[in-house]
Amino acid sequence: MTVLAYDPYLTEDQISDKRVLLVGLNELLRRSDVVSIHVAVTSETRGLLTADLIARMKPGARLINTAHGSIWDEEAVAKAVKEGHLAGVGVDVYREEPPYNSPLVGLDNVVHTPHIGDNTVEAAQDLSCQIVTQVLDALSGKDYRHVVNMPFIDGGIPYEQARPYMRLAECIGTVIHTLSRHPVRRVDVEYRGEEVDGMVKPLTVAMLKGLLTPILGEKVNYINAPVLAAERGMQVSQTKGLRIGDYANLVSCQATLEDGEEIVMAGTLLDHKEPYIVQINEYRMNFVPQGHLLLMGSYDQPGVIGRVGMLMANNGVNIGSWQTGRTEPGGQTLTVLTLDAPLPDDVLEALRQQDFVRHAHILEI
């Protein structure tokens, strides 16, 4: 059959199926043997199909409405059926439901269905396949689509574009938790750059998930993280002016602990894909928050690298990377080591006993 379609907001190059011909509304009504309505209810579509438009339809045509009862004039449709202008009507939705007073009820050549919409065998099969595909994509972290109460994504940003930044924000939250000596009571976030514009909600939720997962485990997800944070007394807000270097696109967070201490952390992406932590408090850093990590605060003095390296070597722990930031020569330093294997508890305790170590934490991401 020839399929005609009318949509004032579509152009011909936006229709992927070339068997569909885009025409004006009057031409569609004049040429069609069957007219089926598929529009959402808006101020523009409410009352769209008037008595005048129904009169322009081809004599003997059939009209189907599975969209919404307010789209058409029920009295005008009923009159067209009684007068023979319309050969038949299929109606699934009504101006009032249940349709006790509908003029369409009781007419010959009118087929009624009880607002079941697309409840067909084919639609049920397609819907089931879509649900399974979406669940599998969500479980594998590939994509999240059509989640009712999930903060994706402001401005229509696709999840594929937001995902690496969300991963970065979640890692920042996890590292902040690891460095926190007391519970986090306030979280101030700042996002800079065109790439993160419009991602405020998903990035903040991801950061909260990173903060809470080490405490609450798998019960934390992107949907309930804000609720769980509120239940734990965390205040969350946007801010500006965090003490962070100049990067084109930056995800930043300042966490205020219960004792008033503040932890400031920021990160960005390399090649729009790989997350990097670029600053922790006053320390300029440059490490990938992934794998087995050792975070060590120490004093800037000769021999630290050698003594830590010897301790690791004596216990069969290989160091994959070493990143150190310091405030000033001879002051304090913060070091992040990426290890090839988990650090045994006794080795961590031995490290903490070294006179140059202020604190040491292990983390696996």
C-alpha positions in Angstrom: 0.0 0.0 0.0 1.0 3.6 -0.3 1.7 5.2 3.1 1.2 8.9 3.5 2.3 10.8 6.6 1.8 14.3 7.9 4.1 15.9 10.6 4.7 19.6 10.5 8.1 19.2 12.3 9.6 16.6 10.0 11.4 17.0 6.7 11.7 14.4 4.0 15.3 13.7 4.7 14.4 12.8 8.3 12.2 9.9 7.2 14.4 6.8 7.0 11.7 4.5 5.4 11.5 5.7 1.8 8.2 3.9 1.4 6.6 6.7 3.5 5.6 9.8 1.6 5.5 13.1 3.5 2.5 15.2 2.5 0.4 18.1 3.8 -2.6 17.4 6.0 -5.2 18.3 3.5 -3.6 16.1 0.8 -3.4 13.2 3.3 -7.1 13.5 4.2 -8.1 13.8 0.6 -6.2 10.8 -0.7 -6.3 8.3 2.2 -8.6 5.3 2.5 -7.6 4.8 6.1 -6.4 7.6 8.4 -4.7 6.6 11.7 -3.9 9.2 14.3 -0.5 8.9 16.1 0.2 12.1 18.0 0.8 13.2 21.6 -1.6 15.5 23.4 -0.3 19.1 23.3 -1.8 22.5 22.9 -1.4 22.2 19.2 -2.9 18.7 18.8 -5.9 19.0 21.2 -9.0 19.2 19.1 -6.9 18.8 15.9 -9.4 16.7 13.9 -12.4 19.1 13.6 -15.7 18.7 11.8 -14.2 20.7 8.9 -11.2 18.4 8.5 -13.4 15.3 8.8 -15.5 16.6 5.9 -12.3 16.9 3.8 -11.6 13.2 4.1 -12.3 10.9 1.1 -15.9 9.7 1.1 -16.0 6.1 2.4 -12.7 6.4 4.2 -12.0 4.8 7.6 -10.7 6.7 10.7 -8.7 5.1 13.5 -7.8 6.8 16.8 -5.4 5.0 19.2 -3.7 8.2 20.4 -6.0 10.2 22.7 -9.7 11.1 22.9 -9.1 14.8 23.0 -7.5 14.8 19.5 -10.8 14.6 17.6 -14.3 15.9 17.8 -16.4 12.8 18.8 -19.7 14.4 17.8 -18.3 15.2 14.4 -17.0 11.7 13.9 -20.3 10.2 15.0 -22.2 12.4 12.6 -19.9 11.5 9.7 -20.5 7.8 10.4 -24.3 8.2 10.6 -24.3 10.2 7.3 -22.2 7.6 5.6 -19.3 10.0 4.9 -17.0 7.6 6.9 -17.4 3.9 6.2 -16.0 2.9 9.6 -14.2 4.1 12.7 -11.8 2.3 15.0 -11.6 3.9 18.5 -9.4 2.9 21.4 -9.5 6.2 23.4 -12.3 8.4 24.4 -12.9 12.0 25.5 -14.3 10.5 28.8 -13.2 7.1 30.1 -15.2 5.0 30.7 -17.1 6.3 27.7 -20.6 6.3 29.2 -21.7 9.3 27.2 -19.7 8.9 24.0 -21.8 9.4 20.8 -19.7 6.7 19.1 -21.0 3.9 21.4 -23.8 1.9 19.8 -23.1 3.0 16.2 -22.8 0.4 13.4 -19.4 0.4 11.7 -17.6 1.5 14.8 -15.1 -0.9 16.4 -14.3 -0.3 20.1 -11.4 -1.4 22.1 -10.9 -0.7 25.8 -7.8 1.6 25.7 -5.4 -1.3 25.0 -3.4 0.8 22.5 -0.6 -1.4 21.0 -1.5 -4.6 22.9 -1.0 -6.9 19.9 1.0 -10.1 19.7 3.6 -8.4 17.5 3.9 -5.3 19.8 4.2 -7.5 22.9 7.1 -9.5 21.3 8.8 -6.3 20.2 8.4 -4.7 23.6 9.8 -7.7 25.4 12.8 -7.8 23.1 13.4 -4.0 23.7 13.2 -4.4 27.5 15.6 -7.3 27.5 18.1 -5.5 25.3 17.9 -2.4 27.5 18.4 -4.4 30.7 21.4 -6.2 29.3 22.9 -2.8 28.1 22.3 -1.3 31.6 23.8 -4.3 33.4 26.9 -4.2 31.2 27.2 -0.5 31.6 26.9 0.0 27.8 23.8 2.3 27.8 20.8 3.4 29.8 17.6 4.2 27.9 14.1 5.1 29.0 14.7 4.8 32.8 11.8 6.6 34.3 13.5 8.1 37.4 17.1 8.4 36.2 18.7 11.8 35.7 19.8 11.1 32.1 20.5 13.3 30.4 20.0 17.1 30.4 19.8 18.6 27.0 19.4 15.3 25.2 23.1 14.4 25.7 23.6 10.7 24.7 24.7 8.3 27.4 27.7 7.3 25.3 29.0 10.9 25.5 28.3 11.3 29.2 29.5 7.8 30.3 33.3 8.6 30.5 32.6 11.8 32.5 30.2 9.9 34.8 33.0 7.3 35.3 35.4 10.1 36.1 32.9 11.7 38.6 32.3 8.3 40.3 36.1 7.7 40.6 36.5 11.1 42.2 33.8 10.3 44.7 35.5 7.0 45.6 38.9 8.6 46.0 37.4 11.3 48.3 35.8 8.6 50.4 39.2 6.8 50.7 41.0 10.0 51.9 38.2 11.0 54.3 38.9 10.5 58.0 35.4 11.5 59.0 32.0 11.2 57.3 31.3 13.6 54.4 28.6 16.1 55.3 28.6 18.5 52.3 29.4 18.1 48.7 30.0 21.1 46.4 30.4 20.4 42.7 31.7 22.5 39.9 31.8 21.6 36.2 33.6 23.6 33.6 33.7 23.3 29.8 31.5 22.8 26.8 31.7 19.0 27.0 30.2 18.8 30.5 27.7 21.5 30.0 24.2 20.0 30.6 25.6 17.1 32.6 25.1 18.6 36.1 22.6 16.0 37.4 24.2 12.8 36.0 27.7 13.8 37.1 26.6 14.7 40.6 24.6 11.5 40.9 27.7 9.5 39.7 29.9 11.3 42.2 27.5 10.5 45.1 27.4 6.9 43.9 31.2 6.8 44.2 31.1 8.3 47.6 28.5 5.9 49.0 29.4 2.6 47.3 32.4 1.8 49.6 30.0 2.3 52.5 26.7 0.7 51.3 27.9 -1.6 48.6 25.8 -2.8 45.7 22.6 -1.3 47.1 23.7 2.1 45.7 22.9 2.9 42.1 22.4 6.0 39.9 18.7 6.2 40.8 18.9 6.0 44.6 22.2 7.7 45.3 20.7 11.2 45.9 18.1 9.7 48.3 20.7 7.7 50.2 23.0 10.7 50.4 20.2 12.8 51.9 19.4 10.1 54.4 23.0 10.2 55.6 22.8 14.0 56.1 24.8 15.0 53.0 24.1 18.4 51.5 24.8 18.7 47.8 25.1 22.0 45.8 26.8 23.6 42.9 29.5 26.1 43.4 32.1 28.2 41.5 35.6 29.2 42.1 37.2 26.0 43.5 41.0 26.2 43.6 41.6 24.2 40.5 44.0 24.7 37.5 42.9 25.7 34.1 41.5 22.8 32.0 39.1 22.9 29.0 36.7 20.5 30.6 36.9 19.8 34.3 34.9 17.8 36.9 35.5 19.2 40.4 34.3 18.5 43.9 34.9 19.9 47.4 33.8 17.6 50.2 33.4 19.0 53.7 33.9 16.4 56.4 32.1 16.2 59.8 35.1 17.8 61.5 35.2 20.7 59.1 38.1 19.4 57.0 37.8 19.9 53.2 39.0 17.7 50.4 39.1 19.3 47.0 39.5 17.0 43.9 39.3 17.5 40.2 39.7 15.4 37.1 39.4 15.5 33.3 39.4 13.2 30.3 42.3 12.3 28.0 41.2 12.0 24.4 37.6 12.3 25.6 37.8 8.8 27.0 40.3 8.0 29.8 39.7 9.7 33.2 42.6 11.4 34.9 42.7 12.9 38.4 44.6 16.2 38.0 44.4 17.7 41.5 43.9 16.7 45.1 43.8 19.6 47.5 46.9 21.7 46.8 48.7 18.8 45.1 48.9 18.8 41.3 48.5 15.2 40.2 48.2 13.2 37.0 47.1 9.6 37.4 44.4 7.3 36.1 42.0 6.2 38.9 41.9 2.6 37.9 43.3 -0.7 39.3 45.1 -1.3 42.6 46.0 2.1 44.0 48.1 3.1 47.0 47.5 6.7 48.3 50.3 7.9 50.5 50.8 11.2 52.3 54.5 11.7 53.2 57.2 14.2 54.0 59.4 15.5 51.2 62.7 14.1 52.1 65.5 12.1 50.3 65.2 8.4 50.0 61.4 8.0 50.1 61.2 6.5 46.6 64.0 4.1 47.4 62.6 2.9 50.7 59.1 2.5 49.4 60.4 0.7 46.3 62.6 -1.6 48.5 59.6 -2.4 50.8 57.5 -3.4 47.8 60.3 -5.4 46.1 60.9 -7.4 49.3 57.3 -8.4 49.4 56.9 -9.2 45.7 54.7 -6.2 44.9 55.4 -4.5 41.5 54.8 -0.8 41.0 53.2 0.1 37.7 53.3 3.9 38.1 54.3 6.5 40.6 52.8 10.0 40.7 53.8 12.5 43.4 52.6 16.1 44.1 54.1 18.4 46.6 53.4 21.8 48.1 57.0 23.0 48.3 60.5 21.5 48.5 60.9 19.9 51.9 57.2 20.1 52.7 54.5 17.5 52.4 53.8 15.3 49.4 50.9 13.2 48.2 51.8 10.1 46.2 49.6 7.7 44.2 51.1 4.4 43.2 49.4 2.0 40.8 50.2 -1.6 41.8 50.0 -4.8 39.7 48.4 -6.7 42.6 46.6 -5.9 45.8 48.8 -4.7 48.6 48.8 -7.2 51.6 47.6 -5.8 54.9 50.9 -6.5 56.6 52.8 -4.6 53.9 50.5 -1.7 54.2 50.9 -1.7 58.0 54.7 -1.8 57.6 54.5 1.2 55.2 52.5 3.1 57.7 55.2 2.6 60.3 57.8 4.4 58.3 58.9 7.7 59.7 58.3 9.6 56.5 54.7 8.4 56.1 51.8 10.6 57.3 49.0 8.4 56.1 48.5 5.5 53.6 45.4 4.0 52.1 44.7 1.3 49.5 41.9 1.5 47.0 40.7 -0.7 44.1 38.7 0.8 41.3 
